[in-house]
Amino acid sequence: MSDSGLEGILMRPLTIVGPGTLGRSLAKHAAERGLNVQLVGRDRRHSEDGVQKILNSWQRAKDEGRLSPSAFQLQANRLCASTVIEDAIQDSFAIFEALPEDLPIKQKFWSDLAPSLPSTVLPLTGSSSLPASLIHNGTATGCRLQNFHLFVPVPHCPVVELASPSFTTDIERATAQNLGARLGLRVISVEETNGLVASRMGLSQGLEAMRLFEAGHASARDLDALMVLGYGHPCGPLELSDRIGLDLRLAIARHLHEVLGNPIFMPPKILKEKVANGELGRKSGKGFFAWTPGGIKA
């Protein structure tokens, strides 16, 4: 695909379905990188709330002198809320699904959308653990999905894990790679596998840290410090689990343990207990750490 052809495609909007943490992070970053973005929620209020949170972030940056008034307006003009997805995708170059990490939810979404999805629109799922072909096999007509696994916050995690099933065409793969490049991300192409590559590596370390904590070998802060100070990780596995969401970590662990049968992915008792008690990590204010709006409580 030529550069001129790519620019023509990327002039069309990117539609993002799901204004949660992942969807908003991508929408904000894409608009800052010059892409037009349509953020789609389950209803008008859901969509507009997602857009407003992004605008509030830019407003704070403008108030603090980190964003000029003209840049604020340019970025705001690139972002809009939408609720009728069938209308939103008609002029889009790609649709990125950022729905909960739940196979039936994703399969139903893509199955319902497939009949109205134009062949010119690139379908991408943000799933970090469910292979695109597995989601694809549960759809009524089959959407030619690829995993476009982003890390949050997108601007500070400049990499995307791209898993393209065997049915992916060269043009579809190239378009996904070019989108990653336009977003300023390093595109890592991996072979499709249950759990994907990055999540399997990160999850196994996080679950082992939970077991060590549960057994009383060290505190959460000390376990994380060993990985941060000893191995140079930007944050420890327990903090990372809190940031991702302990409910999401539990769902992925259960899925991988079921499909792979590997005991390394068996959810620790402490993880199940915390989720059952509503201790989901940063988003609930408590997980392995206590959280404030500014970060981990001292």
N, C-alpha and C positions, 0 to 999 in steps of 0.2 A: 504494500500500500504506500503510495507516494505521500510526501509531506503535505502537498496541496490537498490531496484527497482527505487526509486526516483532519486538516484544519476545517475543511468543509463539513465533515461529520461533527466535529466538536463544537461547531457554532450552534448546533441544535442542543436543546436542553438535556440535562441528565436528570432522570426521574428517580427519586429515592423514596422507597416505601418503608415507613416506620420512623417516626420522629423521636426515637429514644436516644440513648447515649451515642450509639454507633452512627445512626442515621444523621443526627445533628452534627456530629464531629465531621463526618464526610461532607455534609452539605456546607458547613461553614468553611472548610478547607477548600472545597471545590470552587466556591464563590470567590474566595480570596485569590485563587489561582486563575481566575478569569472565565470560569465556566458558568453558564446559566443553569440554575437548579430549580426543580420543582419538588417540594417536600410534601409527601402524601401521608395523611393520617387516617384513622378510622372514621373521623367526622371533621366538620369544619373547625370546631374548637380545638381538637387534637392537633390538626395541621397548623393552625395559626399559633397555638401555644409553642410549638416547636420552632417556628420561625421567629417568634418574639424572643425566645431565649437566646437565639443567635444574635438578634439585633441588640439585645441588652448587653451581650458580651462586647460587641463592637462599640456600643455607646460608652461603656466603661473605658475601653482603650482610647476612644476619642477624648473623653474627659481627662484622662491621664496624660494626654499628649503623645500617645503611642500610635495614633491613627489620625490622619488628616481628615478634615470635614469632607473634602472631595473624594478621598478613598472610601470613606464611610458610605457616601451616597452611591458610588459606583458599585460597591459590594452589595448594598441593600437592594439596588435595582436588579441585581442578578438572581435574587432569591424570591421565590413566591410560594404560597401555600396552595394546595389543591386537594380535592376530595374525590373527584370522579376520575379514577385511575385510567379508565378506558379512553377518556378524553386526553388526559395528561400524556399518555404514551404515543399518541398519534404523530407528534412532531419531534419526539425524543430520539436520541441516538442510542441510548442505553437505559435500562431500568435496573436499579440496584435494590434488592430486597434485604431489609434489615429487620426482619421479624424475629420473635423469640426463637431460641434454639430448640425447636420442637418439630419433629418430623411431620406429624399429621397437619400441623398448622401450615408449614411450608408447602407440603404437597397440595393441600387444598387451595392455597393461594395461587400457585402456579397452574393447577388444573383449571381453576375458575378463569384465570387470565388468558390461558393458552388460545382459546378460539378468537380472541380479539387482539392478540399480540401481532403487530406487523412484522413481516420477515426482515425488515430493515432495522429493527430495534434489537440491540444486543442484550440478552438476559443474563444477569449476574446475581448470585446469591452471596450474602456476606457471612454465610455459615462458617464457623470455625472448626466444626467437627463432623458435620453431615456431608458426605460426598455428593456432588452435584448429580451424579448418575443415580444415586439412591433416591434423591428428591424427584428427579426426572422420571424414574420408573413408576412412580406413584401418580403421575399426572394423566389426565384423560387423553390428551393428544400428544403430549411430549414437548416441553420447552427445551431448547438446546442450551442448557445451563452450563456455566462455569463457576467454580468457587473463586471469589475475589475477596480473600480473607485479609481484612485490614486490622490494624492494631490501634487502640485508642489511648491518648488522643492522636489523631492522624498526623497533625503537623510535627509532632515530637517523636513519632515512630515511623520514619520514612521508608517503609518496606511494605510490600503486599505479597502474599502467598497466592499464586495463581495455579489452580489445579484444573486442567482441561481434560474432560473425559474423551474417550476414543472417538466419539461421534462429532467432536468439535472440528469445524472447518479451519483451514489456515487463515482465512479472512477474519473469522470470529476470534481466533486466538490472537492475531495481530492487533485487532481493534482493542481487545482487553489489555494487551501489553502497552499499546500506545496511550490508552487512558491512564494507566499507571504512571507512564513517563510524563504525561501532561500534569499529573498531580504531584510531580516531583518525587516519586517513590521508586525505590529499587524493586524491580519485579523479579521475584524468585519463582520460577516455574518448577513445579514438583509433580511427581506421579501421583495419581489419585489413590488415596488409601483411607480406610476408616479412621476418623478422627483428624485427618490431615497431619502433616508433618510437625508444624510448629506447636499445635495444641497438644500433641502426644508428648513432645519433649517437655513443654512447660508444665503440663498437668502432672506428669509422673514426678517431677521435682516437687511440685506443690503438695501432692498427696503424701510424699515421703516426709516432708517437713511437718505436716499435720500429725503424722504417726509419731515422730520424734517428740513433738510438743505434747501429745496425748500421753506418751509414756513418761513424761517428766524429765527428759534428758537435758532440756534447756528452755529458757523463756522464749516467747515469740520474738522479742527484740534481739536476743542473742543469736537465735537461729538465723534470722535475717541478716544480722551483722556479719556472720561468717561468710555468707554468700556475697554480700556487698563489698566488704573490706578484703576478704580473702580471694574472691574470684572476679571482682570488678563488675558485678551485676548492678544495674542502675537502682534496683530495689530488690528486697528479699522475696522469697516465694510466698510467704504468708501475707505480706503487704500486697503483693500482686494479686493474690487470691481475693483479698478484700476489695481491691479495686475492680476486678473483673465481676465480682458478685459470687458469693458462696453458693447461691441457688443454681447459678449457671455452671459452676464447677461441679456441683453434685450431679446435675443432669448429664453433663458430658461424661463424667466418670462412670455413671450407671450405664450409659449407652455403650461406652467402650468395653466395659467389663462384660457386658452381655454379648457383644458381637465378637470380641476377641478372646474372651475367657482368660485373659492375662491377669493374675492376681495383683499386679502392680497398680491396676486401675480400680481395685475394689475400694469403694468409698469408706474412709475411716469413720468410726463411730462418732467422733467429735464433730465431723463435718455434717453428718446427718442430724445430730442434736442441735447444732447451731441453726441450721436451716429451719428445723421444726420449731425452734424458739423465736424465729423471726430475726435472728442475727445474721444478716445477709452481707455484711461488710460495709463499705463506705456509704452505699445508698440508704442503708437503714440506720447508720450512725454507730453501729457496733458489729464487729466480727471477731477476728483474732486481735484487733486493736479497737480502741475507741476513737471515733472520728468527729472532727468539727468541720465547718465549711472550709477552713483553711488547710486541712490535712489531718494527720494523725495527732491525737491529743497528747500533749507532753506528759 
